[in-house]
């Protein structure tokens, strides 16, 4: 449930950003995200592990 809520909050913040780029429909979102496997493999990757000490820390991570 927490993951779904965090995802929804991110999406709500992305809507105005996409509107600035002229993206207003789901078809446009899908088209923008449609990359070939070759391009995806060339993108830089990032990895990180973040641990929470307790529930307060877990909630703070979700706020990030």
N, C-alpha and C positions, 0 to 999 in steps of 0.2 A: 504494500500500500504506500509506503514512504517513497519508493522509487517512482511510482506512478504520479504521485503528487509533485515530486521534484521535476519530473519530465514535463508535466503540465505547466509548471511555473516557468520553466525555460522556454517552452513554446509560446506562452503568453508574452514574454519579453521579446521573442524573435519576430512576432507579427509586425510591430511597428518598423523594425529594421528591414524586413522584407518589403514592406510597403514603400519605403524610401527608394528601393531598387526597382520598383514597379511590379513586384511580384504580389499578385492579389488572389490567385486561384490555386487549387491543389495541383492542377495540371502543370502550372508554371513551377511550383515547388518541386514536383517530380522531375520535370525537365532539367531544372537547375542541378539537381542531385544525381542525374544520370551520367555517371562517369564510366569510362571503359576500364576493365580490369588492369590494363597496362598503365593507365594514368594513376589509378589508385595505388599500385605497387611502387610508383615513383614518389609518392607523397611522403614527407617526413613523418616519422612516428615518434610518439612520446609515451613514456611509461612512468607511472608513479604509484607508490603505495602509501596510502594515508590511513593511519590507525586512530581510532577514537578510544579514549581511556574509559569513558562512561557514556550514559545517555545524553548528558549535556553536550559532550564533545561530538556525539553522533548528530545531534540536532544542529550544532554549529556547522558541521560539514555540509549538511543539506542546505544551509543558508548561503554557503559559498556559491 
